Amino acid sequence: MAKKSVASLQKGGGKQHTKVIKMVKSPKTGSYTFKEEVIHNDKIKDWF
């Protein structure tokens, strides 16, 4: 399944998207988790 998503990003506008990873601290336990998404380059600053 990962190959399909990568292949679909390479068609046409694949260079306009970036995989971003953000570290988020849980208020309950205090542990950190990682949230990752593939988003358009124009919205990177908003995501962080």
Contact map, one row per residue, 1 for C-alpha under 8 A:
111110000000000000000000000000000000000000000000
111111000000000000000000000000000000000000000000
111111100000000000000000000000000000000000000000
111111110000000000000000000000000000000000000000
111111111000000000000000000000000000000000000000
011111111100000000000000000000000000000000000000
001111111110000000000000000000000000000000000000
000111111110010000000000000000000000000000000000
000011111111111010000000000000000000000000000000
000001111111111000000000000000000000000000000000
000000111111110000000000000000000000000000000000
000000001111110000000000000000000000000000000000
000000001111111110000000000000000000000000000000
000000011111111110000000000000000000000000000000
000000001100111111000000000000000000000000000000
000000000000111111000000000000000000000110000000
000000001000111111100000000000000000011110000000
000000000000001111110000000000000000011110000000
000000000000000011111000000000000001111000000000
000000000000000001111100000000000001111000010000
000000000000000000111110000000000111100000000000
000000000000000000011111000000000111000000000001
000000000000000000001111100000011110000000000000
000000000000000000000111110000011110000000000000
000000000000000000000011111001111000000000000000
000000000000000000000001111111111000000000000000
000000000000000000000000111111000000000000000000
000000000000000000000000011111000000000000000000
000000000000000000000000011111100000000000000000
000000000000000000000000111111110000000000000000
000000000000000000000000110011111000000000000000
000000000000000000000011110001111100000000000000
000000000000000000000011110000111110000000000000
000000000000000000001111000000011111000000000000
000000000000000000001111000000001111100000000000
000000000000000000111100000000000111110000000000
000000000000000000111000000000000011111000000000
000000000000000011110000000000000001111100000000
000000000000000011110000000000000000111110110000
000000000000000111000000000000000000011111110000
000000000000000111000000000000000000001111110000
000000000000000000000000000000000000000111111000
000000000000000000000000000000000000001111111110
000000000000000000010000000000000000001111111111
000000000000000000000000000000000000000001111111
000000000000000000000000000000000000000000111111
000000000000000000000000000000000000000000111111
000000000000000000000100000000000000000000011111
